[in-house]
Amino acid sequence: MFVNKNDVLRVLMENKSKKFSIRFYSAEAEHGGDPQALVTYETIIPKGSMLATYTHLPEMKISAEKILQSEWNSIAYVKMEDEVICKRSHYGAQMRRISAEAFKQSLYKQTVENDLLAQARGREIIISDETEELAGSLMQGFRQYRKAYLSEKENS
């Protein structure tokens, strides 16, 4: 299954407690040379941050969101901790999901996301066939969100 930059950005934001690394295709791949040539360094997004740095230039910091938005087509793969979660087979190919678990979203988060998207687009969403399982999942997801929110609030 293919993923887009918004899917990857969502995973980054939902997993801030994990380290991410991004590897780019080299200029050679981008300009018609070897389509699998990679740069020699990784871009690192440390735990608890959305600011990326380069392994060879640790003093340089850039927004992970800006990197995904502006350099999406040049990204070869994305790792969460030490596991590749999505990658391209070569420069110009679509990004494929490698780890289904990394992109899995709880029903609560999916419902909130759908609601926010609907509001932004001026639409109304209707949850049809609300089941006991869906209701339970929504409540469990909200409890987890609330617990994480209160914990983060106490620590700041």
C-alpha positions as a printed NumPy array, in Angstrom:
array([[  0.   ,   0.   ,   0.   ],
       [  1.2  ,   3.501,  -0.781],
       [  1.548,   6.323,   1.738],
       [  1.68 ,  10.072,   1.259],
       [  3.47 ,  12.806,   3.167],
       [  0.434,  13.486,   5.371],
       [  0.382,   9.842,   6.503],
       [  4.074,  10.033,   7.436],
       [  3.596,  13.393,   9.173],
       [  0.745,  11.93 ,  11.227],
       [  2.97 ,   9.016,  12.298],
       [  5.734,  11.471,  13.289],
       [  3.341,  13.559,  15.369],
       [  1.661,  10.574,  17.04 ],
       [  5.017,   8.989,  17.94 ],
       [  7.047,  11.908,  19.256],
       [  8.467,   9.609,  21.933],
       [ 10.391,   7.707,  19.251],
       [ 13.441,   8.563,  17.172],
       [ 12.995,   8.868,  13.416],
       [ 15.537,   8.945,  10.607],
       [ 15.083,   9.925,   6.987],
       [ 17.405,   9.078,   4.112],
       [ 17.354,  11.015,   0.852],
       [ 18.255,  10.126,  -2.702],
       [ 21.476,  11.72 ,  -3.929],
       [ 21.701,  14.405,  -6.594],
       [ 22.934,  11.676,  -8.948],
       [ 19.607,   9.818,  -8.582],
       [ 17.6  ,  13.009,  -8.999],
       [ 19.421,  14.047, -12.195],
       [ 19.233,  10.838, -14.208],
       [ 22.103,   8.815, -12.788],
       [ 21.738,   5.714, -10.629],
       [ 18.059,   5.829,  -9.449],
       [ 18.965,   4.053,  -6.193],
       [ 21.928,   6.223,  -5.128],
       [ 21.488,   7.597,  -1.614],
       [ 23.214,  10.391,   0.262],
       [ 25.798,   9.169,   2.766],
       [ 24.067,  10.559,   5.871],
       [ 20.658,  10.34 ,   7.528],
       [ 18.471,  13.14 ,   8.768],
       [ 17.584,  12.476,  12.408],
       [ 14.433,  13.53 ,  14.271],
       [ 15.237,  12.949,  17.959],
       [ 12.764,  11.679,  20.535],
       [ 10.388,  14.344,  21.813],
       [ 11.053,  16.756,  18.96 ],
       [  9.782,  17.744,  15.552],
       [ 13.09 ,  19.422,  14.673],
       [ 15.348,  17.422,  12.418],
       [ 19.129,  17.505,  12.344],
       [ 21.748,  15.935,  10.137],
       [ 24.215,  13.337,  11.412],
       [ 27.089,  15.302,   9.867],
       [ 25.736,  18.766,  10.938],
       [ 24.185,  18.325,  14.407],
       [ 24.037,  22.093,  15.035],
       [ 21.647,  22.593,  12.091],
       [ 17.934,  22.268,  12.946],
       [ 14.961,  22.285,  10.56 ],
       [ 11.267,  21.535,  10.978],
       [ 10.407,  17.915,  10.155],
       [  7.155,  19.155,   8.657],
       [  9.042,  21.462,   6.268],
       [ 11.303,  18.614,   5.22 ],
       [  8.351,  16.369,   4.407],
       [  6.506,  19.127,   2.569],
       [  9.406,  20.377,   0.456],
       [ 11.552,  17.256,  -0.019],
       [  8.923,  14.516,  -0.207],
       [  9.924,  13.276,  -3.67 ],
       [ 13.596,  12.995,  -2.642],
       [ 13.   ,  10.851,   0.446],
       [ 14.167,   7.25 ,  -0.021],
       [ 12.923,   5.854,   3.307],
       [ 11.734,   6.736,   6.801],
       [ 12.755,   4.773,   9.898],
       [ 11.044,   4.743,  13.284],
       [ 13.621,   3.748,  15.879],
       [ 15.616,   1.254,  13.755],
       [ 12.74 ,  -0.117,  11.656],
       [ 12.035,   1.103,   8.124],
       [  8.333,   2.008,   8.091],
       [  8.089,   3.192,   4.471],
       [ 10.399,   3.386,   1.472],
       [ 10.648,   3.841,  -2.273],
       [ 12.141,   1.183,  -4.536],
       [ 13.987,   3.885,  -6.519],
       [ 13.902,   7.623,  -7.153],
       [ 10.581,   8.608,  -8.736],
       [  8.662,   5.599,  -7.38 ],
       [  5.785,   5.97 ,  -4.937],
       [  6.426,   5.572,  -1.226],
       [  5.324,   2.136,   0.002],
       [  4.245,   1.287,   3.524],
       [  6.526,  -1.39 ,   5.005],
       [  5.186,  -1.461,   8.574],
       [  1.401,  -1.683,   8.779],
       [  1.62 ,  -1.352,  12.568],
       [  3.349,   2.041,  12.392],
       [  0.546,   3.502,  10.278],
       [ -2.296,   1.905,  12.241],
       [ -4.592,   4.502,  13.763],
       [ -7.057,   4.003,  16.613],
       [-10.748,   4.529,  15.882],
       [-10.74 ,   7.504,  18.252],
       [ -7.913,   9.278,  16.42 ],
       [ -9.407,   8.418,  13.031],
       [-12.791,   9.828,  14.075],
       [-11.232,  13.033,  15.417],
       [ -9.182,  13.421,  12.227],
       [-12.254,  12.86 ,  10.034],
       [-14.212,  15.407,  12.072],
       [-11.461,  18.032,  11.794],
       [-11.124,  17.453,   8.058],
       [-14.88 ,  17.721,   7.635],
       [-14.951,  21.007,   9.58 ],
       [-12.106,  22.412,   7.497],
       [-13.972,  21.514,   4.315],
       [-17.343,  22.758,   5.582],
       [-18.9  ,  19.322,   5.679],
       [-20.62 ,  17.3  ,   8.317],
       [-19.683,  13.714,   9.061],
       [-22.144,  11.103,  10.184],
       [-21.058,   7.991,  12.015],
       [-23.455,   5.361,  10.794],
       [-23.974,   2.009,  12.441],
       [-22.356,   2.999,  15.719],
       [-21.569,  -0.268,  17.383],
       [-20.654,  -1.093,  20.939],
       [-17.118,  -1.841,  19.729],
       [-16.81 ,   1.588,  18.082],
       [-18.19 ,   3.377,  21.147],
       [-15.819,   1.47 ,  23.433],
       [-12.86 ,   2.198,  21.184],
       [-13.726,   5.904,  21.067],
       [-13.921,   6.096,  24.866],
       [-10.693,   4.137,  25.343],
       [ -8.898,   6.374,  22.844],
       [-10.168,   9.492,  24.603],
       [ -9.009,   8.159,  27.99 ],
       [ -5.52 ,   7.516,  26.578],
       [ -5.422,  10.977,  25.001],
       [ -6.587,  12.635,  28.247],
       [ -4.044,  10.712,  30.349],
       [ -1.18 ,  11.705,  28.   ],
       [ -2.41 ,  15.322,  27.97 ],
       [ -2.522,  15.559,  31.776],
       [  0.909,  13.918,  32.069],
       [  2.391,  16.356,  29.559],
       [  0.739,  19.288,  31.341],
       [  2.227,  18.207,  34.705],
       [  5.724,  17.882,  33.228],
       [  5.719,  21.359,  31.688]])
